[in-house]
Amino acid sequence: MPREAVSWENPFGDRGCIRDPSRFFGRQEQLRRIFEELRKGSSLSLVGDSQVGKSSLLAMVRHRAAAELGALAAKIVHVDMQMIRNEAEFFEALCGELGLPGLLRGYRLKRALGERRYVVCLDEIEKMANRQNFTGGEREELRGLADGADAPLTLLIASRSPLDVLFEDDPMRCSPLAGICGTLPILPFSWIETQAFLRHRLANNGVQFSLEQMEALFHETQGHPAKLQTSAADLYRHLTQG
C-alpha cells in the first residue's frame, strides 16, 4: 500500500446520532425490514438500549428513503422529542414538519392532511411518558391518524422499552401505539459484526487490532456500538501514543 494512502487518524469515537452515511456501519437487515414495513404502510417501533443506534437508523432511513421508497420519500418527516416539552409543543412541531400552519389536532388535523401520506419518525418518545406534560390523548390521536391502510400517517418510533411497557395504560385496554406498531429489536453488534466494524474502520489505516485485542473489546463492551466506539478509540490512542 502506498505510504500516502495510509491514515493515522483515529477512526473511532463517534458520539450521538450518526448522520453521515460514510460513518454508518451495518444494520442492513434492520433497514431492509424497516423499508419493507414502510412500503406496506405498516407502523414500526424500534426498541433497544440507549445509544445502541436507533437514532442513527432513523437518520439512515431518511437518507435512503428516495432510493427505497420512491415518491413517498419526499413525505418523510422527523420529530425529535428531545426538544418537545409538552403535548401542545408536540402537535405544533408535528404540524410544522408536515407543512401545516398553526397547531391542529384531531379531526382538524386529519382533514388538513387530506389524501396525503407521510412517514413520521419519532425519536426519544419516552418524553410522552411524563404524565405531567402529556395526557395520553396525543397517543390516541396518533393512533387515529396512523390506523388503517388508508391512514395519512405511518409511524416509525424509537424507544428504549416496548411501547406497552413504556406507557402504563389501562391493563384492560391495548396501549394506543403498541396496538398498531410492529416491534423491531435493535440489538448490540454480534461478535462477527464487531470484528467487521473494527476492520472496516481500520481499513487503509496505519494501525491494526489483533484478534486478541478485538476479542477483549467485544468482551468489555458486549458489542454495544457506543461503548465499542469509546473503547476502540482508547485502544487506538494507546497503540499510537503509548
C-alpha positions in Angstrom: 0.0 0.0 0.0 1.5 3.4 -0.9 2.5 5.4 2.1 0.3 8.3 1.2 -2.8 6.1 1.3 -2.2 5.2 4.9 -4.1 7.2 7.5 -3.1 7.6 11.2 -6.2 9.4 12.2 -8.2 7.8 15.0 -11.2 6.2 13.1 -13.2 5.7 16.3 -15.0 7.8 18.8 -18.2 8.9 17.1 -20.7 10.2 19.6 -24.5 10.5 19.4 -26.6 10.1 16.3 -24.5 9.3 13.2 -25.9 11.2 10.2 -23.0 10.9 7.8 -23.7 7.8 5.7 -20.0 7.2 5.3 -19.7 6.7 9.1 -22.7 4.4 9.4 -22.0 0.7 9.6 -24.1 -2.4 9.2 -27.7 -2.8 10.2 -28.6 -3.8 6.7 -31.2 -6.4 7.8 -32.9 -3.9 10.1 -33.0 -1.3 7.3 -34.4 -3.9 4.9 -37.2 -4.8 7.4 -37.9 -1.1 8.1 -38.4 -0.2 4.4 -40.4 -3.4 3.8 -42.9 -2.3 6.5 -43.0 1.3 5.4 -43.7 0.2 1.8 -46.7 -1.7 3.2 -47.9 1.4 5.2 -47.2 -0.5 8.5 -46.0 1.4 11.6 -43.0 0.1 13.4 -41.4 0.5 16.8 -37.6 0.3 17.1 -36.7 -0.9 20.6 -33.2 -1.0 22.0 -30.8 0.2 24.7 -29.7 3.8 25.0 -27.1 4.7 22.4 -27.4 1.3 20.6 -28.0 3.1 17.3 -31.8 3.8 17.0 -31.4 7.5 16.1 -28.7 6.6 13.6 -31.0 4.1 12.0 -33.7 6.8 11.7 -31.2 9.1 10.1 -30.2 6.4 7.6 -33.9 5.8 6.8 -34.3 9.4 5.9 -31.1 9.4 3.8 -32.0 6.2 1.9 -35.7 7.0 1.5 -35.5 8.3 -2.0 -33.9 5.1 -3.3 -36.1 2.8 -1.2 -39.5 4.5 -1.2 -39.7 6.5 -4.4 -42.4 9.2 -4.4 -43.1 8.6 -0.7 -39.5 9.7 0.2 -40.4 13.4 -0.1 -43.0 12.8 2.6 -40.8 11.6 5.4 -40.7 13.9 8.4 -38.9 13.7 11.7 -39.9 14.9 15.2 -37.2 14.8 17.8 -38.9 14.6 21.2 -35.8 15.8 23.0 -36.8 19.4 22.0 -40.5 18.9 22.9 -41.7 20.0 26.4 -45.4 19.2 26.3 -48.4 17.9 24.3 -49.1 21.3 22.7 -45.5 21.7 21.5 -45.6 18.2 20.1 -48.5 19.0 17.8 -47.1 22.3 16.9 -43.8 20.6 15.9 -45.7 17.8 14.0 -47.8 20.3 12.1 -44.7 22.4 11.3 -42.9 19.3 9.9 -46.0 18.4 7.9 -46.1 21.9 6.4 -49.4 22.8 8.1 -49.9 26.3 9.6 -50.5 26.7 13.3 -51.5 23.9 15.7 -54.0 21.4 14.5 -55.3 18.3 16.3 -57.8 15.6 16.0 -60.4 15.9 13.2 -59.0 19.3 12.0 -55.5 17.7 11.6 -56.8 14.7 9.8 -58.9 16.8 7.5 -55.9 19.1 6.7 -53.9 16.1 5.8 -56.5 15.0 3.2 -55.3 12.3 0.9 -51.6 13.0 1.5 -49.5 10.3 3.1 -46.5 10.8 5.5 -44.0 8.7 7.3 -43.4 10.3 10.7 -40.2 9.4 12.6 -40.5 9.9 16.3 -37.3 9.7 18.3 -37.0 9.7 22.1 -40.7 9.0 22.6 -40.1 8.4 26.3 -40.9 12.1 26.7 -44.6 11.2 26.2 -44.5 9.0 29.4 -44.3 12.2 31.5 -47.9 12.4 32.7 -47.4 16.0 33.9 -46.9 17.2 30.4 -48.7 14.6 28.3 -52.2 13.3 28.9 -52.1 10.2 26.7 -54.6 11.8 24.4 -51.8 12.6 22.0 -51.1 8.9 21.5 -54.8 8.2 20.9 -54.8 10.9 18.2 -51.7 9.5 16.6 -53.3 6.1 16.5 -56.3 7.6 14.8 -54.1 9.2 12.2 -52.0 6.0 11.6 -54.5 3.2 12.0 -55.6 1.5 8.7 -54.4 1.1 5.2 -55.7 4.5 4.1 -54.4 6.4 7.2 -52.5 9.6 6.4 -49.6 8.7 8.8 -47.2 5.8 9.1 -45.2 5.9 12.3 -41.5 4.9 12.8 -40.9 5.1 16.6 -37.6 4.7 18.5 -37.7 3.9 22.3 -35.7 2.1 24.9 -38.6 0.0 26.1 -41.5 -1.7 24.3 -44.4 0.7 23.9 -46.8 -1.3 26.0 -44.2 -1.3 28.8 -43.2 2.3 28.4 -46.7 3.7 28.7 -48.6 2.4 31.8 -52.0 2.4 30.2 -55.2 0.7 31.4 -54.2 -3.1 31.5 -57.7 -3.9 30.2 -57.1 -1.9 27.0 -54.4 -2.1 24.3 -51.8 0.6 24.6 -52.7 3.0 21.7 -49.4 3.0 19.8 -48.4 -0.6 20.7 -51.7 -1.7 19.1 -50.7 -0.5 15.7 -46.9 -0.8 15.7 -44.9 -3.9 15.0 -41.7 -4.3 17.0 -38.1 -4.4 15.7 -35.5 -5.1 18.3 -32.2 -3.2 17.8 -29.5 -5.3 19.4 -25.8 -4.7 20.0 -23.4 -6.0 17.4 -22.6 -9.7 17.4 -19.0 -10.9 17.6 -19.0 -11.2 13.8 -20.4 -7.7 13.4 -17.9 -6.4 15.9 -15.0 -7.8 14.0 -16.3 -6.5 10.7 -16.9 -3.0 12.2 -13.4 -2.8 13.6 -11.8 -4.0 10.4 -13.9 -1.6 8.4 -12.9 1.4 10.4 -9.2 0.3 10.4 -9.1 -0.2 6.6 -6.3 1.9 5.0 -5.1 2.8 8.5 -1.6 2.5 9.8 -2.8 0.7 12.9 -4.5 -2.7 13.0 -6.0 -4.5 16.0 -5.0 -8.1 16.7 -7.7 -10.8 17.1 -7.0 -10.9 20.8 -7.5 -7.1 21.1 -10.8 -7.4 19.2 -11.9 -10.2 21.5 -11.1 -8.1 24.5 -13.1 -5.1 23.1 -16.1 -7.4 22.5 -15.9 -8.9 25.9 -15.7 -5.4 27.5 -18.5 -3.8 25.5 -20.6 -6.8 24.6 -20.9 -5.2 21.1 -22.8 -2.1 22.3 -21.9 0.4 19.5 -21.4 3.5 21.6 -19.3 1.6 24.2 -17.4 -0.1 21.4 -16.6 3.2 19.8 -15.2 4.6 23.0 -13.1 1.6 23.9 -11.8 1.2 20.4 -10.8 4.9 20.4 -9.0 4.4 23.7 -7.1 1.3 22.4 -6.2 3.2 19.2 -4.7 6.1 21.2 -2.8 3.6 23.4 -1.3 1.9 20.4 -0.3 5.2 18.6 0.7 7.3 21.6 1.9 4.8 24.1 
